[in-house]
Each structure stands twice: as structure tokens, then as C-alpha cells.
């Protein structure tokens, strides 16, 4: 869906923002003011599109709060920006190791304010919807349903990250400083009530304007909310069974189906495949500039020209720019059986060939330069000698060295790169905060629905059905001839197995912190597998929510209090 620019806006939320006066320098494209513009058909539609565009603001750059401080990713090397870390190293350390996480952490503050700004965009559009001229009643109802979905989704992200939060549903036209916090239980009720207002007859199963919310997206979010609430002390007894039933409505329908292979899901040009239920759209024609794409393809790798003495140039267009702000842990690689599971090779890149010659060592363009043996397969000194006989300039990086090269950790700062998001059409960024990929970010996809169903059925006491859902996902990923080896039985299923399967299927998809928190495994698994978090060893129950940004507390007349121990 093309998300057009909002030229005239009066949207501003005082939560987390010091001032609204300089937030936008609007260019009024007509002789009417904003209030008049938004109740015209085109103006209202631009406001709805702005609500969709807010997904980009929330997800386009580094997903700090979702990928640091977990079991399968850890903190790598912070990137310099204009010669300075700009506290990026401090903020990422706080989120990964937890011990020094403070209320002035910029990554936490940015996320909080970005999501509330997105909510206020939705609120404004919902408010204006009652007065729109020239819009059919059916379209108006659809747009309001889409907005309520987006608002519910944002509140889900907020409540899981921050716990007690303010629920704001009104359009804010004047500065407000009164935002009372609500309990998690109240926020969950609000989210589910919002989604319940979206009748199946309002939204279509398939939108002609690709990217708009569908019935399937609503059911997937409802299932996720019920599944998450099922673990809470205020859960309803049927939360898990409701989550499972909603997942199965999607699975058993005719709208969505798994792609033939795991690799097909992420194939360039295949973003609109029928496994995708909800995604952040990055149609190039709607981005409004060269550097307004997303960074998902950049975030789980390393700079070849920095780590390797010769063979790669800065600005390399073959492999693109990668960074190791989020470094995969050895534990992640250990989860794959590469003899039967195609997802390892479809997810990671383990071989890199020189793009620049180095005559001093006889290195030619196209020679194997960096090689990572598979984690689970034996690679002996004899194997290495045989490889170097054929590829004399290859640098072999064995799994014992797949660790950071910072803070005396003792690794190389290199490991196989996450490659499933690779975008060959992305241009080289102008600096390391500008991203150019126009591939969509998949937020909900059918394989995830199957895995949620498995978790819900397991928690509802139906391990046979859980095993069946897991088996479907695993057999899709099987190397030809190995489907039978990917079968799961009910005796195999437990929460750790489900989390391992989610790790294999969803590498890099911005879900891990929420998955571990939901299942009560964040502290246990992070301390077991995240080397830097384990070294600091400061995780306890208080880290299950983030600190409320101090600027918010300071501006809201004492109605918002800080979370415990921050």
C-alpha cells in the first residue's frame, strides 16, 4: 500500500515530548486549515495513511528493546556515528546486561514516545471519522476498524515493555499533563475490547489495497494477546484455549498458506506472498527519499572490510553494509541440525568471496576469503588443511571464535551473518543511521501462527495438537528426504522446545524479548546463553518491565510513577 505524506497535521502528544511547537514545520497545501482538511475524504485518508506510516517510525531502525538482553542475540560492537558513539554503547549495554538500565536510556525513551505518537495519530483519525464528508459508510467503518487494530497493537507493545501505562483514546488538541496509569489488567481488557469491536463483516479477508489490516491480522493479534495474558496472574481460565482456536481459524481458512519452502518466504520480490498476514510496507515509491527504508538486513552481521585485512572494500555492493550491534550467540547456531533442517543455510551466510584483489598474497576477486564451518558438524584440522589446499587465502573462523572482539571477550567479532533479509536492491547508506532496504518487515506470518497455536495448545493441556502444529512448521523446513526426521511427538513438547523452534523459525524477526518474557523464560535463558548478561549477572524480576522515561514522569504532574527499582 502506498503510504502518502501527511502535509498538514496538528497531531501531537505531550507524553514524552518537551514541546509541540517545533515538532512539524507544516506546509499548508490549501486555503483550509487542518481541522477542515481532515474531515474531507482525501484529508481523512491521508490521516489514516499516516497511522500506517507510524509503523515505520516504530520499526525502521534498530529494534533495541526486542533483540538485546536475550538468549539468541547479545551486544556486539557499537557503531560510531560521525566519530562518536553518542552513548549508543552505553544504552545498548544497559539493555543487554540490565544492571545499569536507567530511566534516561534514549532507546527506551524513543520507543515510548514513538509508540505514543503513533497512538495519537490513530486517536486523531478515529475522532475525525465521525465528521468525514464524501466517504461511504462502509469505507468509514473499515478505516475505523483498521485504526482500532493499530491502536490495540501499539498498546500491546507498550504494556509488555512498560507494564502500567496510560491509556489515551481522545484526540489531543491542547497540551495535557494528566495521564493516569492503568494496571496491566486494565490495559489488556482495553486491547481485547478494542479488537472485539472489529466485527468479521467489517474487514475483508483480503484487501485490494495490499498492506491494510485484514480479518486474519485481527485474529492473529487477538490470539497473541490471549496467549500472553494466559501467563499473567489476572489470566482468564480459557485464555489459552481461545488463543489456540483463533490460530486455528487462520490456519484452517483459505486465505493464508505456508510457502513451499522456508527460503521462499524471504525471496526478493516475494514480499506479498500468502504466508504474510501483517507487515510494515516499504514500497519504494512511497518512501519519499533514498534513505527512508528499513535496516532489518543490516543488523545481524559485521563489516567485512573492518574485520578482514584485505579482500573487501568499504561500500561493497556485493554483500552490502552490515553491522554487529546485535550479535547472534553461539547458542542460536547450536539449535540447528543442519543435516535435516534447511533453515540454517536459508537464514545464515557462511561463505564470503573476495570482491577486491590483493596481489601481495595472490588473492583474486572471487576467491573464497572467509569461511564459517557449520556449528553442528565436525571440522577437524585435517578438514581445514584440505580446505586451504584448494582455497589458500581463506580465513577459517571456527565456532569457538564466534564471539565479540570487545572487552576482552576473546572472539573475532565475526559469526555467520543473518542473510534471509538480504536486499540486493538496497543502496549504500550515507551514514550508519540511514537504511535503504525496501523489503517489507513481516510482523505476523502464518508459520508464527502455527507456533503460537502449538504454545497455546501445550498450555491448554493438549500436547498432541501442539506437536501437530510444530510438525507442520518443521516439515516445511525439512531438507528433501528428511521430513520424517522433523516429526514432533507429544512427549517432545515443552516450553523450551517451543522457544527453540521459535528461535529457528524467527531469527531476526524482532520477537525474542517478548517471547521470553511471555513464557517466563527471559531471566533463565538469557543468563544461560548471553555471555555479557551472564558476566554482569544483574537480572531479577524488576527487569521484566522497562523504566518509564524520566522526562515523562517529570512532565505529568506526578500521575505517572516509575517502575520498581529504576
PEHU-V797233 format. One record per residue. N is the residue number from 1. SS is DSSP state (h for helix, s for strand, l for the rest). Layout:
N:SS ; N:SS
This chain:
1:l ; 2:l ; 3:l ; 4:l ; 5:l ; 6:l ; 7:l ; 8:l ; 9:l ; 10:l ; 11:l ; 12:l ; 13:l ; 14:l ; 15:l ; 16:l ; 17:l ; 18:l ; 19:l ; 20:l ; 21:l ; 22:l ; 23:l ; 24:l ; 25:l ; 26:l ; 27:l ; 28:l ; 29:l ; 30:l ; 31:l ; 32:l ; 33:l ; 34:h ; 35:h ; 36:h ; 37:h ; 38:h ; 39:l ; 40:s ; 41:h ; 42:h ; 43:h ; 44:h ; 45:h ; 46:h ; 47:h ; 48:h ; 49:h ; 50:h ; 51:h ; 52:h ; 53:h ; 54:h ; 55:h ; 56:h ; 57:h ; 58:h ; 59:h ; 60:l ; 61:l ; 62:l ; 63:l ; 64:h ; 65:h ; 66:h ; 67:h ; 68:l ; 69:l ; 70:l ; 71:l ; 72:l ; 73:s ; 74:s ; 75:s ; 76:l ; 77:l ; 78:l ; 79:l ; 80:l ; 81:s ; 82:l ; 83:l ; 84:s ; 85:l ; 86:l ; 87:l ; 88:h ; 89:h ; 90:h ; 91:h ; 92:h ; 93:h ; 94:h ; 95:h ; 96:h ; 97:h ; 98:l ; 99:l ; 100:l ; 101:l ; 102:l ; 103:l ; 104:l ; 105:l ; 106:h ; 107:h ; 108:h ; 109:h ; 110:h ; 111:h ; 112:h ; 113:h ; 114:h ; 115:h ; 116:h ; 117:h ; 118:h ; 119:h ; 120:h ; 121:h ; 122:h ; 123:h ; 124:h ; 125:h ; 126:h ; 127:h ; 128:h ; 129:h ; 130:l ; 131:l ; 132:l ; 133:s ; 134:l ; 135:l ; 136:l ; 137:h ; 138:h ; 139:h ; 140:h ; 141:h ; 142:h ; 143:h ; 144:h ; 145:h ; 146:h ; 147:h ; 148:h ; 149:h ; 150:h ; 151:h ; 152:h ; 153:h ; 154:h ; 155:h ; 156:h ; 157:h ; 158:h ; 159:h ; 160:h ; 161:h ; 162:h ; 163:l ; 164:l ; 165:s ; 166:s ; 167:l ; 168:l ; 169:l ; 170:l ; 171:l ; 172:l ; 173:l ; 174:l ; 175:l ; 176:l ; 177:l ; 178:l ; 179:l ; 180:l ; 181:s ; 182:s ; 183:l ; 184:h ; 185:h ; 186:h ; 187:h ; 188:h ; 189:h ; 190:h ; 191:h ; 192:h ; 193:h ; 194:h ; 195:h ; 196:h ; 197:l ; 198:l ; 199:l ; 200:l ; 201:l ; 202:l ; 203:l ; 204:l ; 205:l ; 206:l ; 207:l ; 208:l ; 209:l ; 210:l ; 211:l ; 212:l ; 213:l ; 214:l ; 215:h ; 216:h ; 217:h ; 218:h ; 219:h ; 220:h ; 221:h ; 222:h ; 223:h ; 224:h ; 225:h ; 226:h ; 227:h ; 228:h ; 229:h ; 230:l ; 231:l ; 232:l ; 233:l ; 234:l ; 235:l ; 236:l ; 237:l ; 238:l ; 239:h ; 240:h ; 241:h ; 242:h ; 243:h ; 244:h ; 245:h ; 246:h ; 247:h ; 248:h ; 249:h ; 250:h ; 251:h ; 252:h ; 253:l ; 254:l ; 255:l ; 256:l ; 257:l ; 258:l ; 259:l ; 260:l ; 261:l ; 262:h ; 263:h ; 264:h ; 265:h ; 266:l ; 267:l ; 268:l ; 269:l ; 270:l ; 271:l ; 272:l ; 273:l ; 274:l ; 275:l ; 276:s ; 277:s ; 278:s ; 279:s ; 280:s ; 281:l ; 282:l ; 283:l ; 284:h ; 285:h ; 286:h ; 287:l ; 288:l ; 289:l ; 290:l ; 291:l ; 292:s ; 293:l ; 294:s ; 295:l ; 296:h ; 297:h ; 298:h ; 299:l ; 300:l ; 301:l ; 302:l ; 303:l ; 304:h ; 305:h ; 306:h ; 307:h ; 308:l ; 309:l ; 310:l ; 311:l ; 312:l ; 313:l ; 314:l ; 315:l ; 316:l ; 317:l ; 318:l ; 319:l ; 320:l ; 321:l ; 322:l ; 323:l ; 324:l ; 325:l ; 326:s ; 327:s ; 328:s ; 329:l ; 330:h ; 331:h ; 332:h ; 333:h ; 334:h ; 335:l ; 336:l ; 337:l ; 338:l ; 339:l ; 340:l ; 341:s ; 342:l ; 343:h ; 344:h ; 345:h ; 346:h ; 347:h ; 348:s ; 349:s ; 350:l ; 351:s ; 352:s ; 353:s ; 354:l ; 355:l ; 356:l ; 357:l ; 358:s ; 359:h ; 360:h ; 361:h ; 362:l ; 363:s ; 364:l ; 365:l ; 366:l ; 367:l ; 368:s ; 369:s ; 370:s ; 371:s ; 372:l ; 373:l ; 374:l ; 375:l ; 376:l ; 377:l ; 378:l ; 379:l ; 380:l ; 381:h ; 382:h ; 383:h ; 384:h ; 385:h ; 386:h ; 387:h ; 388:h ; 389:h ; 390:h ; 391:l ; 392:l ; 393:l ; 394:l ; 395:s ; 396:s ; 397:l ; 398:l ; 399:h ; 400:h ; 401:h ; 402:l ; 403:l ; 404:l ; 405:l ; 406:l ; 407:l ; 408:l ; 409:l ; 410:l ; 411:l ; 412:l ; 413:l ; 414:l ; 415:l ; 416:l ; 417:s ; 418:s ; 419:l ; 420:l ; 421:l ; 422:l ; 423:l ; 424:l ; 425:l ; 426:l ; 427:l ; 428:l ; 429:l ; 430:l ; 431:l ; 432:l ; 433:l ; 434:l ; 435:s ; 436:l ; 437:s ; 438:l ; 439:l ; 440:l ; 441:s ; 442:s ; 443:s ; 444:s ; 445:s ; 446:h ; 447:h ; 448:h ; 449:h ; 450:h ; 451:h ; 452:h ; 453:h ; 454:h ; 455:h ; 456:h ; 457:h ; 458:h ; 459:h ; 460:l ; 461:l ; 462:l ; 463:h ; 464:h ; 465:h ; 466:h ; 467:h ; 468:h ; 469:h ; 470:h ; 471:h ; 472:h ; 473:h ; 474:h ; 475:h ; 476:h ; 477:l ; 478:s ; 479:l ; 480:l ; 481:l ; 482:l ; 483:h ; 484:h ; 485:h ; 486:h ; 487:l ; 488:l ; 489:l ; 490:h ; 491:h ; 492:h ; 493:l ; 494:l ; 495:h ; 496:h ; 497:h ; 498:h ; 499:h ; 500:h ; 501:h ; 502:h ; 503:h ; 504:h ; 505:h ; 506:l ; 507:l ; 508:l ; 509:l ; 510:l ; 511:l ; 512:h ; 513:h ; 514:h ; 515:h ; 516:h ; 517:h ; 518:h ; 519:l ; 520:l ; 521:l ; 522:h ; 523:h ; 524:h ; 525:h ; 526:h ; 527:h ; 528:h ; 529:h ; 530:l ; 531:h ; 532:h ; 533:h ; 534:h ; 535:h ; 536:h ; 537:l ; 538:l ; 539:l ; 540:l ; 541:h ; 542:h ; 543:h ; 544:h ; 545:l ; 546:l ; 547:l ; 548:l ; 549:l ; 550:h ; 551:h ; 552:h ; 553:h ; 554:h ; 555:h ; 556:l ; 557:l ; 558:l ; 559:l ; 560:l ; 561:l ; 562:l ; 563:l ; 564:l ; 565:l ; 566:l
